[in-house]
Amino acid sequence: MRVDMTLPLEDGMQLFPGLPSFESERSVSDETGAITRRFASSTHQGTHVDAPRHYDPEGPTLGSLGLDRWFGPATVLDLRAARGEPIDAATLDAAAADPEPGDRLLLLTGDVDHRFGDEDFFAEAAHLTPSAAEWLVDREPALVGNDFLTEALDDPDRPVHRTLLGGGVPVVEYLCSADAVADHDRVDFTCLPLHAPGFEAAPVRAVARTDG
């Protein structure tokens, strides 16, 4: 079974505080009747991936990371019991067998499915702590995906982002459809970003293939 883990891009959808939301405008050609759309979006809109360049001006961009990183086997960490809670290294240790270097790690709480779009999402969703970021980097994953906040908003230094991205680990944020995936220990995962090689981030289409 294939599970779409991507939030749809919609006018006015919720976005990280302070960034512009997605907007589109439909037009119809007077001459041919062709329908087209103009859209404006942050690179961090909806389900998207952060490359290391997001916080490091010399770090790799999306085009520097290589196509193979974006699809392959993934280990699923079922964190639904930690929905709305800080997620530290001990929580991750309890949720997963030790993954192999180069694996993809999907951290799923259900927060996006239950809270995204609510005014309190950015205050109430789960978030990684610095110890969790260190735990993840130590395992050398190809990428980390989550369906909550990569980190709490109370530290402007963004230590979790800086640890993950500084460790060369891209982060796929705002996955959805957790319940269809979280019961599986392993899935095949694809999250191809827009082909914008110089960008620090871009929306992705994230899909998991389960055995069920």
C-alpha positions in Angstrom: 0.0 0.0 0.0 1.2 3.5 -0.8 0.5 6.2 1.7 0.7 9.9 0.7 2.3 11.7 3.7 2.2 15.1 2.0 0.1 18.1 3.2 -1.8 19.6 0.2 -0.7 23.1 -0.9 -3.7 25.3 -0.4 -4.3 29.1 -0.3 -3.9 30.5 3.2 -2.6 27.2 4.8 -0.7 27.4 8.0 3.0 28.2 8.0 5.7 28.7 10.5 5.1 32.1 12.3 6.5 35.1 10.4 6.7 33.4 7.0 4.3 34.1 4.1 1.7 31.5 3.4 0.9 29.8 0.1 -1.2 31.9 -2.3 -2.3 31.2 -5.9 -4.2 33.0 -8.6 -6.1 31.3 -11.4 -6.3 32.9 -14.9 -7.9 32.0 -18.2 -6.5 33.1 -21.5 -8.9 35.3 -23.5 -7.3 34.0 -26.7 -7.1 30.2 -26.1 -9.1 29.5 -23.0 -6.1 27.8 -21.4 -6.2 27.8 -17.6 -3.0 28.7 -15.7 -2.1 29.5 -12.2 0.4 31.8 -10.6 1.5 30.9 -7.1 3.8 32.3 -4.4 5.2 30.1 -1.7 8.0 30.0 0.9 10.5 27.2 0.4 9.4 26.0 3.8 5.8 25.6 2.9 3.8 22.5 4.0 5.6 19.2 3.8 9.2 20.2 2.8 12.8 19.4 3.4 15.5 21.5 5.0 19.0 21.2 3.6 22.0 22.1 5.7 22.3 25.4 3.8 19.2 26.5 5.8 21.4 27.5 8.8 24.9 27.2 7.3 25.8 29.7 4.5 28.5 27.2 3.4 26.4 24.1 3.9 25.1 21.8 1.1 22.1 22.9 -0.8 19.4 20.5 -2.1 21.4 20.0 -5.3 24.5 19.0 -3.4 22.9 16.1 -1.5 22.4 13.6 -4.4 19.2 12.0 -5.7 19.6 8.6 -3.9 19.1 10.3 -0.5 15.5 11.0 -1.2 14.2 7.4 -1.6 14.9 4.0 -0.1 14.3 2.0 3.1 13.2 3.8 6.2 12.9 2.9 9.9 9.7 4.1 11.5 9.7 5.3 15.1 6.2 5.2 16.5 6.1 8.2 18.9 2.3 8.5 19.1 2.5 8.1 22.9 4.6 11.3 22.9 2.2 13.4 21.0 2.5 17.0 22.2 5.5 16.2 24.4 9.2 17.0 24.2 11.1 14.1 22.5 14.5 13.5 23.9 17.2 10.8 23.3 15.7 8.4 25.9 12.3 8.6 24.0 14.0 7.8 20.7 16.0 5.0 22.3 12.8 3.4 23.6 11.1 3.7 20.3 13.5 2.0 17.9 16.2 -0.6 17.4 19.5 0.9 16.5 19.2 1.9 12.8 22.0 1.4 10.3 24.0 4.4 9.0 22.5 5.7 5.8 19.0 4.7 6.9 16.0 7.1 6.7 14.3 7.7 10.0 10.6 8.6 10.2 9.5 10.0 13.6 5.7 10.0 13.8 3.5 11.3 16.6 0.3 12.2 14.7 0.6 15.9 15.7 0.2 17.2 12.2 -2.9 15.0 11.6 -4.5 16.2 14.8 -3.3 19.8 15.2 -2.0 21.3 12.0 -4.1 24.4 11.1 -5.0 25.0 14.8 -3.9 28.2 16.3 -2.0 26.4 19.0 -0.2 24.0 16.8 3.2 25.6 17.2 2.7 25.8 21.0 1.3 22.4 21.6 2.9 20.0 19.1 5.7 17.7 20.1 9.3 18.8 19.5 12.8 17.4 19.5 15.2 18.3 22.2 19.0 18.9 21.7 19.7 15.4 23.1 17.4 13.9 20.5 19.2 15.8 17.8 22.5 14.4 19.0 21.1 10.9 19.1 19.9 11.2 15.5 23.2 12.7 14.2 25.1 9.9 15.9 23.2 7.3 13.8 24.3 9.0 10.5 20.9 8.8 8.8 20.4 9.8 5.2 17.5 12.0 6.4 15.1 12.5 9.3 11.4 13.0 8.7 8.9 14.2 11.4 5.2 15.2 11.8 5.7 17.7 14.6 8.1 20.5 15.4 11.7 19.9 14.7 12.3 22.1 17.8 10.4 24.3 20.2 10.2 28.0 19.4 11.6 29.3 22.6 15.3 29.3 21.7 16.2 31.7 18.8 19.6 30.0 18.4 17.8 26.9 17.0 20.2 24.3 18.5 18.2 21.3 17.2 18.3 22.5 13.6 21.9 23.5 13.8 22.9 20.1 15.2 21.0 18.1 12.6 21.8 20.2 9.6 25.4 20.8 10.8 25.7 17.0 11.0 24.7 16.8 7.3 21.2 15.4 8.1 18.4 17.0 6.0 15.1 17.2 7.8 11.7 16.5 6.2 9.1 18.5 8.2 5.3 18.3 8.5 4.7 14.7 7.3 1.1 13.5 7.7 -0.9 10.3 7.7 0.9 8.9 10.7 -1.6 6.2 11.7 -1.2 4.5 8.3 2.5 4.2 8.7 3.4 4.2 12.4 2.5 0.5 13.0 5.1 -0.6 10.5 8.7 -1.0 11.6 10.1 -0.5 8.0 8.7 1.2 4.9 10.0 2.3 1.6 10.1 6.1 1.6 10.3 8.7 -1.2 10.3 12.4 -0.7 11.5 14.1 -3.9 12.0 17.9 -3.5 11.5 20.3 -6.3 14.5 20.4 -8.6 15.9 23.7 -7.3 19.5 22.8 -6.8 20.6 26.1 -5.2 17.8 26.2 -2.6 18.2 25.6 1.1 14.7 24.0 1.2 11.8 23.0 -1.0 8.4 21.4 -0.8 8.4 17.6 -1.3 5.9 14.9 -2.3 6.4 12.3 0.5 5.1 8.8 0.0 5.6 5.6 2.1 5.1 2.1 0.7 4.1 -0.4 3.4 3.8 -4.2 3.2 0.2 -4.1 4.3 
